[in-house]
Amino acid sequence: MINDAGLNDVIEESEGLKGILTEYVGNKLNPKDGNVTIDMLVETMSSDFPELILVLAEENYIRGYQQALDDMQEILPAQKRKREKEFLTE
């Protein structure tokens, strides 16, 4: 998982799968400056392996909704208490 990374962040040289993917994307897109960015990696993966990107997008979508529901469970009771307090002080 990519943490705190922007789409234009350059991917540093690495070994293992990360190195293989970076080299593949670099060879396929042949960027002028020789740098491979996360955006390039996502673009290439979405065209070459759309099934993977779809699964990641679906998971992210579901997690986003779950986070919103969790947030609402915390926010609504606090808002209700605040309204009750305001009503009682009027």
trRosetta pair geometry for C-beta under 8 A, 3 or more apart (Angstrom, degrees):
i j d omega theta_ij theta_ji phi_ij phi_ji
2 5 4.3 -70 170 35 109 134
2 38 6.4 96 -143 -134 161 138
5 9 4.9 -104 -164 33 88 151
5 38 5.6 125 143 -57 123 160
6 9 4.8 122 58 -30 74 97
6 38 7.1 159 101 40 39 134
7 37 6.7 58 152 149 56 116
7 38 5.2 -124 -141 84 40 103
7 39 3.9 65 169 -66 98 97
7 42 7.1 -59 -134 18 98 138
8 37 5.3 -35 -148 -154 37 143
8 38 7.4 -52 -8 40 11 91
8 39 6.1 6 -76 -10 50 125
9 37 6.3 131 70 -150 36 83
9 38 5.4 32 58 -8 88 115
10 35 4.5 -53 -129 -171 119 122
10 36 6.9 102 -156 67 69 44
10 37 5.7 -58 -95 -93 47 69
11 14 7.5 -73 163 2 95 115
11 18 7.3 -155 -177 179 122 99
11 22 5.0 -147 110 -109 133 119
11 35 7.9 145 39 -178 63 76
11 36 5.0 -38 43 92 110 95
11 37 6.8 156 -11 -127 85 18
11 38 6.4 125 -56 -64 100 64
11 41 6.6 74 -35 -41 147 135
13 19 6.8 40 -174 -116 63 95
13 22 7.1 -172 -117 107 45 154
14 18 4.2 -14 92 100 140 119
14 19 4.5 -140 91 -62 65 84
14 22 6.6 110 38 4 93 144
15 18 7.4 49 72 60 29 93
15 19 4.8 -14 -125 -18 17 144
16 19 5.8 109 50 16 43 101
16 20 7.1 -81 130 -4 34 98
17 20 5.5 -54 -146 37 35 113
17 21 6.1 32 158 -17 69 106
18 21 6.0 -56 -146 39 27 108
18 22 6.2 27 156 -18 63 110
19 22 5.7 -55 -142 38 29 111
19 23 6.2 27 159 -17 64 108
20 23 6.0 -59 -148 38 26 109
20 24 6.2 28 154 -21 63 109
21 24 5.6 -55 -146 36 30 114
21 25 6.2 26 158 -15 66 107
21 41 6.3 54 149 -139 115 111
21 45 7.8 4 -154 -71 120 108
22 25 6.0 -56 -146 39 28 107
22 26 6.1 29 155 -19 63 110
22 36 5.0 162 -156 67 80 152
22 41 7.3 -37 -94 -89 59 117
23 26 5.6 -56 -145 39 29 113
23 27 6.2 27 158 -17 65 107
24 27 6.0 -60 -149 38 26 107
24 28 6.1 20 156 -16 64 112
24 44 7.3 156 117 150 98 149
25 28 5.7 -58 -141 40 30 109
25 29 5.9 -2 171 8 69 113
25 36 5.0 103 96 -144 117 132
25 40 5.3 117 170 132 127 105
25 41 5.3 -68 -76 -95 164 63
25 44 4.7 -158 -114 11 94 162
26 29 6.8 -67 -129 51 20 87
26 30 7.1 73 168 -87 54 36
26 31 6.8 -70 -133 16 69 94
26 34 7.2 29 -150 -165 118 56
26 36 4.8 -86 -68 -60 88 121
27 30 6.9 10 -166 -65 23 76
28 44 5.9 111 80 -125 147 130
29 36 7.5 122 55 -115 126 88
29 40 5.5 -107 21 -158 169 120
29 43 7.9 75 -83 86 138 124
29 44 6.7 -102 -40 -69 115 120
31 34 6.1 -149 84 -45 93 9
31 35 5.9 -73 98 59 146 53
31 36 6.6 177 5 -82 135 52
31 37 8.0 107 -82 -3 160 87
31 40 6.9 -66 -57 -93 126 158
36 40 5.3 -120 -160 77 71 138
36 41 6.5 79 161 -54 107 91
37 40 4.8 105 55 4 73 99
37 41 7.2 -133 102 -3 43 87
38 41 5.4 -53 -150 36 37 115
38 42 6.3 36 153 -18 69 103
39 42 5.9 -53 -146 37 30 108
39 43 6.2 33 154 -20 64 108
40 43 5.6 -53 -144 37 30 114
40 44 6.2 26 158 -15 65 108
41 44 6.0 -59 -147 39 27 107
41 45 6.1 23 157 -15 64 110
42 45 5.8 -57 -141 41 28 108
42 46 6.1 27 159 -21 65 109
42 53 7.3 103 -162 -114 77 123
43 46 6.0 -58 -147 35 24 108
43 47 6.7 11 158 -9 61 108
44 47 6.1 -63 -149 41 30 102
44 48 5.8 3 163 3 70 118
45 48 6.1 -67 -130 53 26 94
45 49 5.1 -44 -167 52 69 104
45 52 6.3 -75 174 79 109 125
45 53 5.8 136 122 -59 99 110
46 49 7.5 -56 -86 65 14 60
46 50 5.8 49 -170 -102 54 71
46 53 4.5 25 -102 -35 76 170
47 50 7.2 16 -118 -59 12 92
49 52 4.5 13 138 16 110 119
49 53 6.8 124 101 -15 75 90
50 53 5.6 -59 -148 42 43 109
50 54 5.9 48 154 -26 74 105
51 54 5.8 -54 -148 34 29 114
51 55 6.6 28 155 -18 63 105
52 55 6.0 -57 -153 35 30 108
52 56 6.5 26 152 -14 65 108
53 56 5.7 -56 -148 40 34 111
53 57 6.1 35 154 -21 67 107
54 57 5.7 -55 -145 37 29 111
54 58 6.3 30 156 -19 64 106
55 58 5.8 -53 -146 36 30 111
55 59 6.4 30 155 -18 63 107
56 59 5.8 -55 -148 37 30 111
56 60 6.3 30 154 -19 65 108
57 60 5.7 -56 -146 38 30 112
57 61 6.2 36 153 -23 64 106
58 61 5.6 -54 -149 34 31 115
58 62 6.4 28 155 -16 65 106
59 62 5.9 -55 -148 38 30 109
59 63 6.2 29 155 -17 65 109
60 63 5.7 -55 -144 39 30 111
60 64 6.3 36 154 -25 63 105
61 64 5.8 -55 -152 30 27 114
61 65 6.8 22 154 -12 62 104
62 65 5.9 -57 -153 38 33 107
62 66 6.3 32 151 -18 67 108
63 66 5.5 -55 -144 39 33 113
63 67 6.2 37 155 -22 66 105
64 67 5.8 -53 -148 34 29 111
64 68 6.5 30 152 -19 62 104
65 68 5.5 -52 -149 34 35 113
65 69 6.5 34 154 -17 66 103
66 69 5.7 -53 -149 37 33 110
66 70 6.3 34 152 -19 65 106
67 70 5.6 -53 -147 38 32 113
67 71 6.2 35 153 -21 65 105
68 71 5.7 -53 -147 36 30 113
68 72 6.4 32 154 -21 64 105
69 72 5.7 -53 -147 35 32 112
69 73 6.6 36 153 -23 63 102
70 73 5.8 -52 -154 29 32 113
70 74 7.0 22 152 -10 62 104
71 74 5.9 -64 -159 40 35 106
71 75 5.9 22 153 -15 73 116
72 75 5.6 -59 -131 44 33 106
72 76 5.6 34 172 -25 71 109
73 76 6.8 -38 -125 28 19 108
73 77 7.7 14 170 -6 49 105
74 77 7.2 -71 -166 36 25 100
74 78 6.8 14 152 -10 62 117
75 78 5.8 -70 -155 42 34 110
75 79 6.0 31 155 -20 73 109
76 79 5.7 -56 -144 38 31 110
76 80 6.3 33 157 -22 66 105
77 80 5.5 -52 -146 35 34 114
77 81 6.4 34 155 -18 66 103
78 81 5.8 -52 -149 36 32 110
78 82 6.4 33 151 -20 63 107
79 82 5.5 -54 -148 36 33 114
79 83 6.4 33 154 -18 67 104
80 83 5.9 -54 -148 37 31 109
80 84 6.3 31 153 -18 65 107
81 84 5.7 -55 -146 38 31 112
81 85 6.2 33 154 -21 65 107
82 85 5.7 -54 -148 36 30 112
82 86 6.4 29 153 -17 64 106
83 86 5.7 -55 -147 38 32 111
83 87 6.1 35 153 -23 66 107
84 87 5.6 -53 -145 35 30 114
84 88 6.3 27 156 -17 64 108
85 88 5.9 -58 -148 38 28 109
85 89 6.4 17 157 -12 64 112
86 89 6.0 -65 -145 41 29 104
86 90 6.7 42 154 -39 63 101
87 90 6.0 -46 -155 11 30 116
